[in-house]
């Protein structure tokens, strides 16, 4: 099996997990470091030329930003 196909399949399963868990997003306390880590990993993946992990970590950053937005809205 082609390595890229394995990476894309893994990415699809991770995204599916995010979608399935979206009704109960994690706390702000978890989402802030998750955002920081996923942004740094996206930059790293881009620098080493890994498109699968670049896309995955950009999407992880978007998910974390949305979770932060939800947590902030719940507090107000």
DAUR-V503684 format. One record per residue. N is the residue number from 1. RES is the residue in three letters. PHI is phi in radians with two decimals (999 if undefined). PSI is psi in degrees with one decimal (999 if undefined). BURIAL is I if it has 9 or more other C-alpha atoms within 8 Angstrom, else O. Layout:
# DAUR-V503684
N;RES;PHI;PSI;BURIAL + N;RES;PHI;PSI;BURIAL
This chain:
# DAUR-V503684
1;UNK;999;140.4;O + 2;UNK;-1.17;134.2;O + 3;UNK;-0.98;-38.8;O + 4;UNK;-1.10;-39.2;O + 5;UNK;-1.12;-38.4;O + 6;UNK;-1.13;-43.6;I + 7;UNK;-1.10;-43.3;I + 8;UNK;-1.15;-40.8;I + 9;UNK;-1.08;-43.9;O + 10;UNK;-1.07;-42.0;O + 11;UNK;-1.09;-41.4;I + 12;UNK;-1.08;-43.0;O + 13;UNK;-1.14;-40.1;O + 14;UNK;-1.12;-44.8;O + 15;UNK;-1.09;-39.9;O + 16;UNK;-1.06;-39.8;O + 17;UNK;-1.09;-40.9;O + 18;UNK;-1.08;-45.0;I + 19;UNK;-1.11;-42.8;O + 20;UNK;-1.18;-27.7;O + 21;UNK;-1.68;1.0;O + 22;UNK;-1.10;-27.9;O + 23;UNK;-1.11;-22.6;O + 24;UNK;-2.20;77.8;O + 25;UNK;-1.18;153.6;O + 26;UNK;-1.20;168.8;O + 27;UNK;-1.23;165.5;I + 28;UNK;-1.06;-36.2;I + 29;UNK;-1.06;-32.7;O + 30;UNK;-1.55;-36.2;O + 31;UNK;-1.20;-33.4;I + 32;UNK;-1.14;-50.9;I + 33;UNK;-1.18;-30.7;O + 34;UNK;-1.10;-41.9;I + 35;UNK;-1.08;-47.7;I + 36;UNK;-1.04;-46.7;I + 37;UNK;-1.13;-43.1;O + 38;UNK;-1.21;-33.7;I + 39;UNK;-1.15;-44.9;I + 40;UNK;-1.12;-40.6;O + 41;UNK;-1.19;-32.3;I + 42;UNK;-1.13;-43.6;I + 43;UNK;-1.10;-45.1;I + 44;UNK;-1.04;-48.1;I + 45;UNK;-1.08;-38.8;I + 46;UNK;-1.11;-44.4;I + 47;UNK;-1.12;-32.7;O + 48;UNK;-1.61;0.1;O + 49;UNK;1.36;33.6;O + 50;UNK;-1.81;99.7;I + 51;UNK;-1.16;-35.7;O + 52;UNK;-1.10;-49.8;I + 53;UNK;-1.31;-25.8;I + 54;UNK;-1.11;-50.9;I + 55;UNK;-1.10;-45.6;I + 56;UNK;-1.03;-43.6;I + 57;UNK;-1.33;-28.0;I + 58;UNK;-1.15;-43.4;I + 59;UNK;-1.13;-38.7;O + 60;UNK;-1.07;-38.2;I + 61;UNK;-1.13;-40.5;I + 62;UNK;-1.13;-42.7;O + 63;UNK;-1.07;-45.0;I + 64;UNK;-1.10;-42.0;I + 65;UNK;-1.06;-41.0;I + 66;UNK;-1.14;-40.8;O + 67;UNK;-1.12;-37.0;I + 68;UNK;-1.14;-42.8;I + 69;UNK;-1.03;-45.7;O + 70;UNK;-1.10;-43.7;I + 71;UNK;-1.10;-40.3;I + 72;UNK;-1.17;-41.9;I + 73;UNK;-1.14;-35.3;O + 74;UNK;-1.16;-32.4;O + 75;UNK;-1.28;-24.9;O + 76;UNK;-1.65;999;O
